[in-house]
Amino acid sequence: MIGYVVPSLQYLGIVWAGVMLADLPVSAIAYVLAWMHGTAATVWIVIAGTLWWYLLGLGIDVLVNRFKRNPQHLSHLGSAEKQ
């Protein structure tokens, strides 16, 4: 809506739509809240979205460290390529 009120800020609406799509599991709640409680939806996206991406990053870090410590998990892939 900010693009209608202040046309020079239309890019913020486009960026916000991208944020909502990237945070889709978390933003589903924000889509429901946004109809009546826009501020609560924004606060939800900022707090829960940040936590969501932090947990995703932490999970990826755990997986990467697991494969670094024990590379036998990937050894069967190399043998399949040699055949």
N, CA, C and O of each residue as an XYZ file, in Angstrom:
332
protein
N       0.811     -1.206      0.000
C       0.000      0.000      0.000
C       0.851      1.266      0.000
O       0.410      2.327     -0.443
N       2.082      1.137      0.505
C       2.897      2.352      0.578
C       3.214      2.896     -0.811
O       3.452      4.093     -0.966
N       3.221      2.029     -1.822
C       3.462      2.484     -3.194
C       2.343      3.360     -3.724
O       2.580      4.215     -4.577
N       1.130      3.162     -3.232
C       0.012      4.019     -3.639
C       0.062      5.379     -2.942
O      -0.272      6.404     -3.536
N       0.476      5.375     -1.693
C       0.518      6.620     -0.927
C       1.725      7.461     -1.336
O       1.599      8.657     -1.600
N       2.891      6.826     -1.387
C       4.128      7.503     -1.772
C       4.754      6.685     -2.911
O       5.484      5.730     -2.646
N       4.481      7.044     -4.171
C       4.937      6.238     -5.309
C       6.450      6.009     -5.350
O       6.897      4.985     -5.867
N       7.232      6.925     -4.823
C       8.685      6.736     -4.854
C       9.149      5.625     -3.915
O      10.300      5.198     -4.002
N       8.284      5.147     -3.020
C       8.622      4.063     -2.096
C       8.009      2.724     -2.516
O       7.918      1.796     -1.712
N       7.596      2.634     -3.765
C       6.951      1.416     -4.248
C       7.875      0.198     -4.131
O       7.392     -0.913     -3.913
N       9.175      0.382     -4.270
C      10.121     -0.721     -4.171
C      10.049     -1.423     -2.813
O      10.342     -2.616     -2.727
N       9.663     -0.707     -1.746
C       9.545     -1.333     -0.429
C       8.455     -2.402     -0.422
O       8.604     -3.433      0.234
N       7.376     -2.169     -1.134
C       6.322     -3.167     -1.249
C       6.794     -4.397     -1.986
O       6.426     -5.515     -1.628
N       7.606     -4.206     -3.016
C       8.145     -5.331     -3.767
C       9.112     -6.127     -2.898
O       9.074     -7.358     -2.901
N       9.970     -5.446     -2.160
C      10.912     -6.117     -1.266
C      10.153     -6.879     -0.184
O      10.517     -8.009      0.144
N       9.108     -6.279      0.374
C       8.346     -6.935      1.441
C       7.658     -8.191      0.921
O       7.580     -9.187      1.640
N       7.159     -8.168     -0.310
C       6.543     -9.367     -0.898
C       7.578    -10.479     -1.023
O       7.260    -11.647     -0.799
N       8.805    -10.131     -1.376
C       9.883    -11.121     -1.445
C      10.211    -11.707     -0.083
O      10.451    -12.908      0.040
N      10.220    -10.872      0.924
C      10.478    -11.343      2.287
C       9.380    -12.315      2.724
O       9.660    -13.350      3.330
N       8.150    -11.979      2.416
C       7.024    -12.843      2.801
C       7.107    -14.195      2.096
O       6.784    -15.218      2.701
N       7.527    -14.224      0.846
C       7.665    -15.497      0.136
C       8.843    -16.310      0.659
O       8.748    -17.532      0.769
N       9.933    -15.658      0.978
C      11.107    -16.376      1.480
C      10.857    -16.980      2.859
O      11.432    -18.015      3.196
N      10.018    -16.351      3.643
C       9.699    -16.823      4.990
C       8.394    -17.603      5.022
O       7.693    -17.586      6.034
N       8.057    -18.285      3.940
C       6.720    -18.843      3.791
C       6.224    -19.690      4.951
O       5.069    -19.499      5.331
N       6.961    -20.589      5.543
C       6.365    -21.313      6.670
C       5.971    -20.381      7.817
O       4.945    -20.584      8.467
N       6.778    -19.381      8.053
C       6.509    -18.443      9.140
C       5.502    -17.386      8.697
O       4.670    -16.947      9.492
N       5.573    -16.984      7.454
C       4.716    -15.895      6.997
C       3.266    -16.317      6.789
O       2.408    -15.455      6.597
N       2.966    -17.602      6.821
C       1.571    -18.027      6.697
C       0.740    -17.417      7.826
O      -0.401    -17.010      7.610
N       1.303    -17.357      9.006
C       0.607    -16.728     10.136
C       0.482    -15.223      9.908
O      -0.536    -14.619     10.248
N       1.512    -14.629      9.338
C       1.469    -13.194      9.070
C       0.424    -12.856      8.016
O      -0.216    -11.807      8.100
N       0.240    -13.721      7.029
C      -0.803    -13.477      6.031
C      -2.178    -13.417      6.697
O      -3.011    -12.587      6.332
N      -2.414    -14.288      7.667
C      -3.695    -14.294      8.376
C      -3.823    -13.042      9.252
O      -4.878    -12.410      9.295
N      -2.753    -12.698      9.938
C      -2.788    -11.530     10.826
C      -2.883    -10.211     10.068
O      -3.458     -9.249     10.576
N      -2.333    -10.155      8.871
C      -2.189     -8.890      8.153
C      -3.525     -8.235      7.814
O      -3.588     -7.013      7.681
N      -4.583     -9.012      7.672
C      -5.867     -8.431      7.281
C      -6.407     -7.481      8.343
O      -6.985     -6.445      8.014
N      -6.226     -7.824      9.600
C      -6.789     -6.995     10.665
C      -5.726     -6.361     11.575
O      -5.984     -5.339     12.212
N      -4.550     -6.960     11.633
C      -3.512     -6.506     12.570
C      -2.173     -6.413     11.836
O      -1.308     -7.273     12.002
N      -2.009     -5.389     11.041
C      -0.802     -5.229     10.220
C       0.467     -5.104     11.037
O       1.501     -5.668     10.678
N       0.392     -4.368     12.136
C       1.577     -4.193     12.980
C       1.981     -5.512     13.626
O       3.170     -5.823     13.698
N       1.014     -6.287     14.095
C       1.325     -7.585     14.699
C       1.936     -8.528     13.662
O       2.832     -9.308     13.984
N       1.457     -8.458     12.433
C       2.015     -9.297     11.370
C       3.463     -8.912     11.087
O       4.312     -9.781     10.892
N       3.744     -7.627     11.065
C       5.114     -7.170     10.818
C       6.040     -7.594     11.950
O       7.148     -8.067     11.701
N       5.600     -7.431     13.170
C       6.414     -7.844     14.320
C       6.638     -9.350     14.282
O       7.740     -9.817     14.569
N       5.607    -10.115     13.930
C       5.737    -11.573     13.826
C       6.802    -11.948     12.796
O       7.653    -12.796     13.062
N       6.755    -11.318     11.623
C       7.727    -11.634     10.565
C       9.140    -11.297     11.015
O      10.067    -12.071     10.778
N       9.310    -10.159     11.654
C      10.660     -9.752     12.072
C      11.203    -10.702     13.139
O      12.350    -11.138     13.047
N      10.406    -11.024     14.137
C      10.901    -11.862     15.239
C      10.935    -13.338     14.847
O      11.983    -13.977     14.941
N       9.811    -13.878     14.414
C       9.753    -15.307     14.083
C      10.552    -15.610     12.823
O      11.164    -16.673     12.720
N      10.554    -14.691     11.864
C      11.347    -14.900     10.650
C      12.837    -14.943     10.935
O      13.565    -15.761     10.371
N      13.280    -14.068     11.803
C      14.693    -14.079     12.194
C      15.049    -15.383     12.908
O      16.088    -15.984     12.635
N      14.193    -15.806     13.807
C      14.418    -17.069     14.506
C      14.409    -18.241     13.529
O      15.235    -19.147     13.639
N      13.483    -18.228     12.576
C      13.392    -19.280     11.559
C      14.694    -19.398     10.775
O      15.223    -20.500     10.629
N      15.224    -18.279     10.265
C      16.463    -18.319      9.486
C      17.663    -18.677     10.355
O      18.596    -19.328      9.884
N      17.648    -18.259     11.611
C      18.720    -18.650     12.529
C      18.730    -20.166     12.716
O      19.789    -20.790     12.656
N      17.565    -20.759     12.941
C      17.481    -22.210     13.134
C      17.837    -22.965     11.857
O      18.480    -24.013     11.924
N      17.433    -22.455     10.701
C      17.837    -23.089      9.439
C      19.356    -23.057      9.269
O      19.967    -24.052      8.877
N      19.953    -21.912      9.567
C      21.406    -21.798      9.476
C      22.121    -22.704     10.459
O      23.143    -23.307     10.129
N      21.587    -22.800     11.660
C      22.161    -23.681     12.668
C      22.078    -25.138     12.227
O      23.034    -25.894     12.404
N      20.952    -25.536     11.659
C      20.802    -26.904     11.165
C      21.770    -27.217     10.034
O      22.344    -28.306      9.992
N      21.956    -26.278      9.122
C      22.910    -26.477      8.033
C      24.322    -26.573      8.579
O      25.114    -27.391      8.111
N      24.645    -25.747      9.561
C      25.964    -25.795     10.185
C      26.216    -27.158     10.837
O      27.311    -27.706     10.717
N      25.219    -27.704     11.520
C      25.359    -29.023     12.149
C      25.607    -30.091     11.091
O      26.466    -30.953     11.276
N      24.868    -30.047      9.987
C      25.053    -31.031      8.920
C      26.438    -30.931      8.281
O      27.089    -31.946      8.034
N      26.879    -29.712      8.017
C      28.202    -29.524      7.416
C      29.289    -30.033      8.349
O      30.218    -30.709      7.907
N      29.185    -29.717      9.632
C      30.187    -30.181     10.585
C      30.165    -31.694     10.736
O      31.213    -32.307     10.935
N      29.001    -32.300     10.647
C      28.899    -33.763     10.724
C      29.619    -34.413      9.545
O      30.323    -35.407      9.720
N      29.448    -33.861      8.354
C      30.118    -34.422      7.187
C      31.620    -34.141      7.199
O      32.396    -34.929      6.660
N      32.035    -33.042      7.799
C      33.464    -32.753      7.910
C      34.148    -33.731      8.864
O      35.269    -34.170      8.607
N      33.470    -34.072      9.970
C      34.053    -34.994     10.943
C      34.073    -36.429     10.448
O      35.016    -37.167     10.736
N      33.062    -36.835      9.716
C      32.914    -38.223      9.313
C      32.633    -38.293      7.803
O      31.481    -38.435      7.395
N      33.688    -38.192      6.971
C      33.468    -38.158      5.521
C      33.088    -39.517      4.918
O      32.884    -39.584      3.706
N      32.984    -40.591      5.687
C      32.574    -41.888      5.151
C      31.158    -41.836      4.595
O      30.802    -42.649      3.743
N      30.342    -40.890      5.064
C      28.977    -40.766      4.572
C      28.958    -40.499      3.072
O      28.016    -40.881      2.379
N      29.994    -39.848      2.579
C      30.044    -39.495      1.165
C      30.894    -40.455      0.349
O      30.981    -40.294     -0.868
N      31.529    -41.453      0.974
C      32.427    -42.339      0.253
C      31.688    -43.181     -0.786
O      32.265    -43.492     -1.828
N      30.456    -43.555     -0.544
C      29.723    -44.375     -1.505
C      29.411    -43.605     -2.782
O      29.188    -44.219     -3.825
N      29.390    -42.275     -2.724
C      29.141    -41.482     -3.928
C      30.321    -41.522     -4.878
O      30.137    -41.582     -6.094
N      31.516    -41.490     -4.347
C      32.710    -41.538     -5.174
C      32.864    -42.895     -5.854
O      33.271    -42.943     -7.015
N      32.558    -43.983     -5.182
C      32.682    -45.307     -5.773
C      31.650    -45.526     -6.882
O      31.915    -46.269     -7.827
N      30.492    -44.899     -6.781
C      29.473    -45.033     -7.815
C      29.889    -44.309     -9.092
O      29.521    -44.731    -10.188
N      30.643    -43.237     -8.963
C      31.097    -42.495    -10.137
C      32.196    -43.247    -10.875
O      32.316    -43.095    -12.090
N      33.001    -44.049    -10.191
C      34.098    -44.775    -10.809
C      33.602    -45.952    -11.648
O      34.313    -46.396    -12.549
N      32.421    -46.460    -11.380
C      31.928    -47.637    -12.092
C      31.411    -47.300    -13.456
O      30.961    -48.185    -14.182
